[in-house]
Amino acid sequence: METKDKKITNFNELLEKKYGKMGETERINFEIKAKAFAIGELIKMERKSAHITQQQLADKTGTKKSFISRIENGHTDIQLSTLYRLLEIGLGKKISISIG
C-alpha cells in the first residue's frame, strides 16, 4: 500500500491504509468483524430498551447468558436463525433485511 507520504483525508482512506482495499482478504475480515460488532450493538440496544437482562434474553431464547454477551461484544458469529430468535422471539422485534 503506497500511502507513506500521502495525507489521509477520509475514513475510507484510513481503512485502505490499515486493512487494504475492498475485496482484499484483510479488508474482508475487517468488514465481517465490523458487521458482527454492529449487530451486537443493535441487540444490546434493543435488549436494554426492553429492560431485560442478558440472562432473561437467554432464558427466553434457549441460549446461555455467556453467548448473549459474546454476541453483544462482537466476539462470535451469529447465524440468521439465532438473530431471528433473539430479535423476534426474545425482543418482539421484526427483522427487515435490505441489500444495497
C-alpha positions in Angstrom: 0.0 0.0 0.0 1.5 3.3 -1.1 0.2 5.8 1.4 3.6 6.5 3.1 3.7 10.3 2.4 0.0 10.8 1.4 -2.2 12.6 4.0 -5.3 10.6 4.9 -8.4 12.8 4.2 -11.3 10.5 4.8 -12.3 7.3 6.7 -12.2 5.1 3.6 -8.5 6.1 3.0 -7.8 5.2 6.6 -9.4 1.8 6.2 -7.5 1.2 3.0 -4.2 2.1 4.6 -4.8 -0.1 7.6 -6.8 -3.1 6.1 -6.3 -2.8 2.3 -8.8 -2.1 -0.5 -12.3 -3.6 -0.6 -12.1 -7.2 -1.8 -8.7 -7.9 -0.3 -8.7 -10.6 2.4 -7.6 -8.5 5.3 -10.3 -5.8 4.5 -13.0 -8.5 4.1 -12.1 -9.9 7.5 -12.3 -6.4 9.0 -15.7 -5.8 7.4 -17.0 -9.0 8.7 -15.9 -8.2 12.3 -17.3 -4.7 12.0 -20.7 -6.0 10.9 -20.7 -8.5 13.8 -19.9 -5.7 16.2 -22.7 -3.5 14.8 -25.2 -6.4 15.1 -24.1 -7.0 18.7 -24.6 -3.3 19.5 -28.1 -3.4 17.9 -29.1 -6.4 20.0 -27.7 -4.8 23.2 -29.5 -1.5 22.5 -32.8 -3.4 21.8 -32.4 -5.6 24.9 -31.7 -2.6 27.1 -34.7 -0.7 25.7 -36.8 -3.7 26.5 -35.5 -3.5 30.1 -34.3 -7.1 30.2 -31.0 -8.6 31.2 -28.8 -10.8 29.2 -29.9 -13.7 31.4 -33.6 -13.0 30.7 -33.0 -12.8 27.0 -31.0 -16.1 27.1 -33.8 -17.8 29.0 -36.5 -16.6 26.5 -34.5 -17.8 23.5 -32.9 -21.0 24.8 -29.4 -19.8 24.8 -26.8 -19.0 27.5 -26.0 -15.6 29.1 -22.4 -16.0 28.0 -23.5 -16.5 24.4 -25.6 -13.3 24.5 -22.6 -11.5 26.0 -20.3 -12.7 23.2 -22.8 -11.6 20.6 -23.2 -8.2 22.1 -19.5 -7.7 22.2 -19.0 -8.8 18.6 -16.9 -11.8 19.6 -18.9 -14.5 17.8 -20.5 -15.1 14.5 -24.3 -15.3 14.6 -26.5 -17.4 12.4 -29.6 -15.9 10.9 -31.7 -18.3 12.8 -30.2 -17.1 16.1 -30.6 -13.5 15.1 -34.3 -14.2 14.3 -34.7 -15.9 17.7 -33.1 -13.1 19.7 -34.8 -10.2 18.0 -38.2 -11.6 17.0 -38.9 -14.1 19.7 -36.7 -12.7 22.5 -37.3 -9.0 22.0 -40.5 -8.9 19.9 -39.0 -7.0 17.0 -39.3 -7.6 13.3 -36.3 -8.2 11.1 -36.1 -6.5 7.8 -33.1 -7.1 5.5 -32.1 -4.9 2.7 -29.1 -5.3 0.3 -27.7 -2.2 -1.2 
